[in-house]
């Protein structure tokens, strides 16, 4: 392994094992944290928190690291299982320090997706009357043009 800082002694074994596996995967890429951040859409400081076990990584970050490291589908799935076990055992932060929407003792999976994976926003309900009006206007214009051409 690279020159990683020792993990806190009180870490559960599942978390320790998972973070050590993350270290190996990161070392396998040969990338610096800055380059890893650029390739995965997660910042250098985020990767520092994940790799120092101060914060669990979101599932999408782990999937991105697996992709950058060139893992096959089966190995990436095994990494997903390790992630699930680690997140369940990860030491919880006090409720005041965690996200307001998370229940005490729970972590939310970070919904942050790289821009290329984010779904396209659809029309909002507020835009529906506008689209209906434009459709009716187009229908009226085509009827008018059709009537002029037939006359």
Helices and strands as residue ranges (DSSP letters): H 13-29, H 33-40, H 44-51, H 59-69, H 73-89, G 125-127, H 128-150
